[in-house]
Amino acid sequence: MSAAGGTAPRPAQEGAAGRAAGPVLEARGVSKRFGGLVAVERVDLAIAPGTVHSLIGPNGAGKTTLFNMITGIYRPDEGDILFRGRSVAGLPPEKVAERGISRTFQNVRLFKELTALENVLVGMHLHLRANFFDVVLHTPRVEAEERRARREARELLAAVGLGGLGDELAKNLPYGHQRRLEIARALAVRPALLLLDEPAAGMNPRETEAVMELIDGLRRERGLTILLIEHDMKVVMGISDVVTVLDHGAKIAEGPPDAIRRDPRVIEAYLGKAVER
């Protein structure tokens, strides 16, 4: 079984009908300004179901700002963001998550004093159905839900290669394992679209290869659509179906990795002459 295996519940897959209906996520003319600074300027983006779509560009290009608009942290000043054909622009983050969008962050944001299992359980709160009285009285319904949640959390830990580490405190896990734990917690939301913000940041070459395998497995085995911010071009070129390039908040190029690698605008703005073949 690959690192992305396991038997935890999978997100509803788009299937042929979903593909025919259009992109999982679509940004239409999205802009965001902070005072006089234009962070994102009239960006269009369409992410096809079941793909790994990477978002690259130099520092300050607007990548994280776009992520933050998709996940409800920022409201777009202009344009709209559609998820499965319905607008999510301006919804609070918890409502965006309920729709089926989850994310990780550039800097690991775990509850360091909780165990790995407890961190994943935190991500499941949207799907827990016990009411106040169930919790207070600790009814059989609560007990059954807790057992299901713990079983699913263990399966998710196994799916990201952390099987058997559920009782370890998050702060005691190696850095690469903490990155995987954050992905497991994001999967606990049961997303259809997973946003990964620099999942290979700070990793050594072996860890980077492992995270590439994990991401590819999440797409192939769990039916996920993935939007990725990453500075490591080996990761981007190795696992992406489509690459979108931002520079100074505007989209300057989009296409398959080989085309992006050779695009003169991208070479000038970000990649540099060394990547030309």
N, C-alpha and C positions, 0 to 999 in steps of 0.2 A: 504493500500500500504506500502511496506517495505521501509526502508531508501534508498534502491537502485532503487526505482521506477522511474517514470517520463517518458516523451515521447521524450526526446532528441534523435537525430539520433544515431543509434547503429553502431558499426564497422561491417564490412562484416564478417559474421560468416563462420567458416570453413566447417561445415556440414560433411556428411559422406565422401564426396570426399576428403575434406581437411584432415580428420583423416587418411584415407587410404594412403594419399600421404606422411605422415610422420610428424615429429615434427614441431611446429610453429617456434621454435628457436633451433638451434643446434650449440654448440661450439665443435670444433674438435682440440684437442691437443693445447689449447690456453695457451700461456705463456706471462708473462710481468715481466721485470726486471727494477729496478731503481739503476743504478750503479752496485754494487756487491750484492744488495738485490734482491732475487727472490720473487716477490710478488704473482705471480700465476704461477704454474708449470704444464704444459701439462694437463690442465683440459679438460675433456669431459663432456658435458652437453646436454641433450635432453629434451625439454619441450613439452609435448603433448597438443594438442588443448583443450581449455575449462577446464584446470586444474589450481589449485593453487599449485605452486611449490616453496617450501621454501629453502633458502640458509642460513645455519647456520655455526657457528664456533666461536672460541675465538677471541678476539680482535687481529687484525693483521693477520687474517687467509687468507685474500685476497678477501673477499666478495665484498667490495666496489670497489676494483680495477677491478674485473670481471664485475660488473655493469657498470663501466666507459668505459670498452672496448665494451660492448654491445651497449652502447648509443653514442659511437663515441668520448668521451672525450679523451680516450687513444687509440692508435693503438697497436694491439698485436705485440709482437716481433716474435712470432711463432704461427702457427695454423691459423684457419679460424673460422668465425662466420657467420652462415647462418640463414636468416630470410625468412620463406616461400620458402626455397630452393635457395635463392639468397644471395651472400656474401654481408655483410654490414661492414666487417672488414676494418677499416681505413676511412670510410665515416665520414664527419663532422656531428655534432649532428643534424643540421637542416635537413640533408638528411636522417639520420636515422629516425627522427620523421616523415618525409614525407612518408617513407615506412610503418609506422604504429606502431612505438615503442615510448612509452612515459614513463616518470618516475617522482617520487617525490624524495626528498632528506632527509637525516637523520636530518639535521637542516632545519627548516621551511624557505623557500626562497620565501616569498611573497613581492609584492610591497606594503609596509605598509601604504603609503599615498594614495593609490588608494582604491576605494570601492571593496567590494567582487565581484560585477558584473563586474567591470573593470578588476579585476585580471583574471577572467575567459575569458573575451574578448581577453586579451593578448594571451591566449593559442590558440585562433582561427585564428591567423594571417596566418597560413599556408593554410587555406581554403578560405580566402577572395580573390575575383577575380577582384575587381574594379581596373582599371588602373590609372595612374597618372592624366590623363585628367578628368576621372570620378570624382576623388577626388577634383581636383581644381575647377571644374565647379559644383560640388555637384549635379550630374545628378540623375534622378529618379532611375537609376541602383544602385547608391551608397545608396540612401535612403532606397530602398527595401532590400539591403544586410545588412544594419545596423539594420533594424527591425528584419530580420531573425536571425542575430547574437545575438541580445539582447534577443529574445525569446528563442533561444537555450541555452544561458547562464543562464537564469532564470530556465529553465528546469533542467539544470545540477546542479544548486544550490539546487533545490528541491530534486534531486536524491540523494544528499549526506546529506540531512537533514538540509539544510540551506535556505529553502524556506522562503521568506519574509525578508531576511537579505541582499539583494543585495545592498542596499544603505549604509550599514555600512562600515566604514573604516576598512580595514584589521587589522590595529594595535589595534582597539578597540574590536575585537572579542576575546573570551576566547581561551586559547591555543588549546583545543580539536577542537573547530570550525575552527581554523587556519589550523589544520591538514586536516580537511575535505575540506576546501577551496583549499588547495594545490592539493588534489585528484581531485576536480572538474576541476581545471585548467588543470591537466594532461589529464582528459577525454575530454577536449575541442579539443585536438589534434585528437580525434576520433581514438584512437589506437586499434589495435588487440591484442597487448601485452602491459600490464601495469606493470612497475617495481616499487615496493613500498619499500623504504629504511626506515626501522624501523617505520612504521606508528603508532605503539602504544607507542613509546618512550615518557616518561614523563607523561603518562596518568594514572589516577586513575582506580581502578577496574571496575567501572561503565562505564567509557569512553572506556576502553579496550574491554569490552563486546560489546559495541555499534560499535566499529570499526571492530570487528570480524564479526558482522552481516552485516555491510556495504560491507566488502570484499567478503563475501559469496554471497551477493546479486548481486554484480557486475559480478561475475562469472556466476551465475545462470540466472539472468534476462537480462543481457546485452551481454552475449556470450563472455565475455573477458577471455583471458588467463592471469594469473597473476604470476609474479616472485617476491618473497618476501624475503627481509632480515629482520630478527626479532630476538631479544634476549629474548623476553618473550616466554618461552616455552609453556605456556598455549595457546597463540595465535598459535604458530607453530603446536602444536599437535592437536589443536582444528579445524583448517580449512584446513590443507595441504592434498593434495593427495599424493605428493612425497616430500621427504626431501633430500637435498644434503648437505653433511657435508664437510667443508674445514678445514684443519689444516696446518699451515705453507705453505699456497699456493697450497697444493695438495688435491685432493679429496680422503677422507679416507672411506666414506660410502655413500650409497644412497639407498632409499627405502621408503616404507610407514611408517607413524609415529610410529606405534607400534614396527616395526622392528628396527627403529633408536633408540627408547627409550631404547631398550635392547642390543644394539650393544656394546660390551666391548670396542672397539676402540673409540667410541663416548663418552662413560661414562668416559673413562680415559682422553680424550682430552678436553672435554667441559662440558658435562652435570653434571657429578659428581654422586657419589653413591646414593644420595638422591632420584634420579628419578627412580632407579631400582624398579620393582614391582615383 
